[in-house]
Amino acid sequence: MTENEKLLEVGDLTVNYHRRGKGAPALRAVSLDIRPGETVALVGESGSGKSTLGRAVLGLTPASGGTITFAGEDITRAPVRRRIELSRSIQAVFQDPNGSLNPARTVGQTLAEPLLVHERPSRAAAAARIEEVLDQVGLPAEAARKYPRQFSGGQRQRIAIARALVMRPRLIVCDEPVSALDLSVQAQILNLFLRLQRETGVSYLFISHDLAVVRHLADRLVVLFRGDVVERGDTAHLYSQPSHDYTRRLLSAVHLADT
């Protein structure tokens, strides 16, 4: 696959949530694509449908219409067994790292789980890979012997990123991965995402309500408003010349925060 080919293609994706017997559209014919080694940020306020799209890509929310294609394969309605296989290539990092970290298991046990599902490596090989990914996210090897409660919030998010990395995925869906962190820790984690992309070539679908967070991370932006794409484009261009009132409103919040 070349850089110009598309790793992920979402075409006219529609998702309806049923409430009180009626279908309420969360996404209406949303399209986007991501190339190898690229970061596309999906931005919008709470309720815009950002997380719904991420969950649909991960197979956690069913699509009502449209298609999701990964590396040329239509995975819109992939069965459970195929979804498990796809988790080698498509991983996620969520807002709350505790959702992917079992408090009763050591960090090493948590990181080993995907390896045991997909590869069944020897104990030595698993330990070596765990040490490698911990080093990638800036944690010492002895972290593998500790429990999540023994780490700070920022460190737990690094562990969640390590868990996503352990199978060497091609795409990571990042759903508000820094919004629960202090500003200084946010910057550290964002720099970590950038470094990991340079080192591994991984692609990101980066979901955020905060345009300031994605400004130096994303190659392209897709702006969602109440389930519809209202604007898209290169990050630098969209920041300097937004064309939609909603995008300008999101940017004004960034400028206010900077003053």
C-alpha positions in Angstrom: 0.0 0.0 0.0 1.4 3.4 -1.1 1.1 6.7 0.8 -1.6 7.8 -1.7 -3.7 4.7 -1.2 -6.4 4.9 1.5 -6.0 2.7 4.6 -9.5 3.6 5.9 -12.5 4.8 3.9 -15.8 5.7 5.4 -18.4 6.3 2.8 -21.8 7.9 3.4 -22.0 6.3 6.9 -25.3 6.6 8.6 -26.0 5.5 12.2 -29.5 5.6 13.8 -30.1 5.3 17.5 -33.6 4.1 18.4 -35.2 5.9 21.2 -38.9 5.3 22.2 -39.4 3.3 19.0 -38.1 6.1 16.7 -34.9 6.2 14.8 -32.7 9.2 15.8 -29.9 9.8 13.3 -26.5 10.2 15.1 -24.6 10.3 11.8 -26.0 11.3 8.3 -24.0 10.2 5.3 -20.6 10.9 6.8 -17.5 10.3 4.6 -13.8 10.5 5.4 -10.6 8.7 4.5 -7.2 8.1 6.1 -3.9 7.3 4.4 -1.1 5.3 5.8 0.9 7.2 8.4 -1.7 10.1 8.4 -3.7 11.6 11.2 -7.2 12.8 10.5 -9.0 14.6 13.3 -12.7 14.4 13.8 -13.8 17.5 15.7 -17.1 18.8 17.1 -18.9 19.5 20.3 -20.5 16.9 22.5 -23.3 15.1 20.7 -22.0 15.8 17.2 -21.5 12.1 16.5 -17.7 11.9 16.8 -17.5 9.0 19.1 -20.3 7.2 17.2 -18.2 7.2 14.1 -15.2 5.9 16.0 -17.3 3.1 17.5 -18.6 2.2 14.1 -15.1 1.9 12.7 -14.2 -0.4 15.7 -17.3 -2.5 15.1 -18.9 -1.5 18.4 -21.8 0.4 16.9 -23.7 -1.0 13.9 -24.1 1.1 10.8 -27.5 1.8 9.4 -26.2 2.7 6.0 -23.0 3.4 4.1 -19.7 1.5 4.1 -16.5 1.2 6.1 -13.5 -0.1 4.2 -10.1 -1.0 5.7 -7.1 -1.8 3.5 -9.5 -2.5 0.7 -11.8 -4.8 2.7 -15.4 -3.9 3.4 -15.7 -4.4 7.2 -19.0 -2.6 7.7 -20.8 -5.7 8.9 -17.8 -8.0 9.6 -18.7 -10.9 11.9 -17.4 -11.2 15.4 -14.6 -13.7 14.4 -13.3 -11.4 11.7 -13.5 -8.4 14.1 -11.3 -10.2 16.5 -8.8 -10.8 13.7 -9.0 -7.1 12.7 -8.1 -6.0 16.2 -4.5 -6.9 15.2 -4.6 -4.0 12.8 -7.2 -1.6 14.3 -6.9 -0.6 17.9 -8.3 2.1 20.2 -7.3 4.5 23.0 -10.2 6.0 24.9 -10.7 8.9 27.2 -10.6 6.8 30.4 -7.7 4.4 30.4 -9.3 2.5 33.3 -11.8 1.1 30.7 -9.0 -1.0 29.1 -7.0 -1.7 32.3 -8.3 -4.4 34.6 -7.4 -3.2 38.2 -7.0 -6.9 39.3 -4.3 -7.6 36.7 -0.8 -6.4 36.5 0.2 -4.1 33.6 2.2 -7.0 32.1 -0.8 -9.3 32.2 -2.9 -6.7 30.5 -0.4 -6.1 27.8 0.1 -9.8 27.2 -3.6 -10.5 26.6 -3.7 -9.4 22.9 -0.5 -11.4 22.3 -2.0 -14.5 23.8 -5.1 -14.2 21.7 -3.4 -13.6 18.4 0.1 -15.1 18.6 0.6 -17.4 21.6 4.2 -16.4 22.0 6.7 -18.0 24.4 6.9 -16.4 27.9 10.2 -14.9 27.0 9.0 -13.5 23.7 5.9 -12.0 25.3 8.0 -10.4 28.1 10.4 -9.0 25.5 7.5 -7.4 23.5 6.0 -6.0 26.7 9.2 -4.4 27.7 9.6 -3.0 24.2 6.2 -1.3 24.1 6.6 0.0 27.7 9.9 1.6 26.5 8.1 3.1 23.5 5.7 4.9 25.7 8.3 6.1 28.2 7.8 3.6 31.1 10.4 1.3 32.7 10.3 -2.4 32.3 9.4 -2.9 36.0 6.0 -1.2 35.3 4.9 -4.6 34.0 4.9 -6.0 37.6 2.7 -3.2 39.0 -1.1 -2.6 39.0 -2.9 0.3 37.4 -3.7 1.9 40.8 0.0 2.4 41.3 0.3 4.9 38.4 -0.9 8.5 37.8 -3.6 9.3 35.2 -1.0 10.2 32.6 1.0 7.1 33.2 -2.2 5.0 32.9 -2.9 6.5 29.6 0.6 5.6 28.5 -0.2 2.0 29.5 -3.4 2.1 27.5 -1.4 3.4 24.5 1.1 0.6 25.0 -1.8 -1.9 25.0 -2.9 -0.5 21.7 0.6 -0.7 20.3 1.4 -4.3 21.3 0.1 -5.9 18.2 1.7 -3.3 15.9 -1.6 -1.9 14.5 -1.9 0.1 11.3 -4.7 2.3 12.7 -5.5 3.6 16.2 -8.9 5.2 16.9 -8.1 7.8 19.6 -11.3 9.0 21.3 -10.7 12.1 23.4 -7.5 10.4 24.7 -6.2 13.6 26.5 -9.4 15.4 27.6 -9.3 14.0 31.2 -5.6 15.0 31.7 -4.0 18.1 33.0 -2.7 20.5 30.4 0.9 19.8 31.0 0.3 16.0 30.8 -1.8 16.5 27.7 1.2 18.0 25.9 3.3 15.1 26.9 0.8 12.5 25.6 0.3 14.4 22.3 4.0 14.5 21.8 4.1 10.8 22.5 1.5 10.2 19.8 3.5 12.2 17.3 6.7 10.3 18.1 5.1 6.9 17.9 3.7 7.8 14.5 7.1 8.8 13.2 8.7 5.6 14.6 6.0 3.1 13.5 4.0 4.7 10.6 0.7 4.1 12.4 -2.4 6.1 11.3 -4.7 7.9 13.7 -8.4 8.7 13.6 -8.2 11.3 16.4 -11.5 12.4 17.9 -11.6 15.6 20.0 -13.9 18.4 20.9 -10.9 20.7 21.2 -9.4 22.2 18.1 -6.4 23.3 20.1 -5.5 19.7 21.0 -5.4 18.6 17.3 -3.8 21.7 15.8 -0.2 20.3 15.7 -1.2 16.7 15.5 -3.6 16.3 12.6 -2.8 16.5 8.9 -6.5 17.0 8.0 -9.6 18.0 9.9 -13.2 16.8 9.5 -15.7 19.0 11.4 -19.0 17.4 12.6 -22.1 19.2 13.7 -25.2 17.2 14.8 -24.2 14.2 12.7 -23.3 16.1 9.5 -19.9 17.0 8.1 -19.9 20.8 7.8 -16.3 21.4 6.8 -13.1 19.5 6.0 -9.6 20.3 4.8 -5.9 20.6 5.6 -5.4 21.6 9.2 -3.4 24.7 8.5 -5.8 26.0 5.9 -8.9 25.3 8.0 -7.3 27.1 11.0 -6.5 30.2 8.9 -9.5 30.3 6.6 -12.5 28.5 8.1 -15.6 28.7 5.9 -18.4 27.5 8.2 -19.8 29.5 11.1 -19.6 26.4 13.4 -15.9 25.9 12.7 -15.3 29.6 13.4 -17.2 29.2 16.7 -15.0 26.3 17.7 -11.9 28.3 16.7 -13.0 31.3 18.8 -13.1 29.0 21.8 -9.4 28.2 21.1 -8.5 31.8 20.8 -10.3 32.7 24.1 -8.4 29.9 25.9 -5.1 31.4 24.5 -5.8 34.9 25.9 
